[in-house]
Amino acid sequence: MPTNRVRRTATTVTALVTLALLAACTGAGRPEAAPVGSATPAASAPAGAAPSASVPATAAPTATALAGPVLGPYGLGRLRLGQTRPEALATGEIGGVDGSGGCGPVELKAAPAAEVESSGVTFSDRLGMVAIHAYSGVRTAEGLVEGATYAEVKRIYPNWVSATGDGGGKEGHGVVDVPGNAKAHYRIDVFQGKVRSISLQLKNQDCYE
């Protein structure tokens, strides 16, 4: 081999070695850093993980759900205004019915023993069941119960007016239309500022005043 070719080969090898050493020292070949301000991909969240931002829980209803049997707009339980005596007896919700007819009261089996005489149902020979007289714990469909104040009566039934005028018009019995039943009204009796009794009755009932 000529001497000049040997020298050129040696020079080339030396240059390549030098370049390799320089690349190792300067970090050539390493991944470039991301430009300033560029977004870095976020790590994937494991399946089912809760989001980092807290989600406010749904607020609980402010009003407590009303409980108890509901009187109206057509009856109480399985009892319905207009039922015949046999139909009402078949519900199992009233006591025995006097076969002699008339407008005598019939007890409600669900009523407390102390309220048997003040609650019950009334039958008309002509119209069938004309009234249901509630016992304590029963509420109207709009939420009125025995023991409610006069102010609550007026809030729920603004059109209630005492028919007797007692207590400056704030006591006595009065009637209001039943929402949802154009043939009936509630008879509400207020005594000493509190509801003493509530009845659901046909507007054309013929058994009492």
Stockholm file with secondary structure:
# STOCKHOLM 1.0

chainA/1-209         MPTNRVRRTATTVTALVTLALLAACTGAGRPEAAPVGSATPAASAPAGAAPSASVPATAAPTATALAGPVLGPYGLGRLRLGQTRPEALATGEIGGVDGSGGCGPVELKAAPAAEVESSGVTFSDRLGMVAIHAYSGVRTAEGLVEGATYAEVKRIYPNWVSATGDGGGKEGHGVVDVPGNAKAHYRIDVFQGKVRSISLQLKNQDCYE
#=GR chainA/1-209 SS CCHHHHHHHHHHHHHHHHHHHHHHHHTTTSCCCCCTTCCCCCCCCCTTCCCSSCCCCCCCCSSCCCCSCEECSSEETTEETTCCHHHHHHTTCBCCCCTTCSSCEECBTTSCGGGTTTSEEEEETTTEEEEEECCTTCEETTCCBTTCBHHHHHHHCTTCCCSSCHHHHTBEEEEEEETTEEEEEEEEEEETTEEEEEEEEETTCCSCC
#=GC SS_cons         CCHHHHHHHHHHHHHHHHHHHHHHHHTTTSCCCCCTTCCCCCCCCCTTCCCSSCCCCCCCCSSCCCCSCEECSSEETTEETTCCHHHHHHTTCBCCCCTTCSSCEECBTTSCGGGTTTSEEEEETTTEEEEEECCTTCEETTCCBTTCBHHHHHHHCTTCCCSSCHHHHTBEEEEEEETTEEEEEEEEEEETTEEEEEEEEETTCCSCC
//
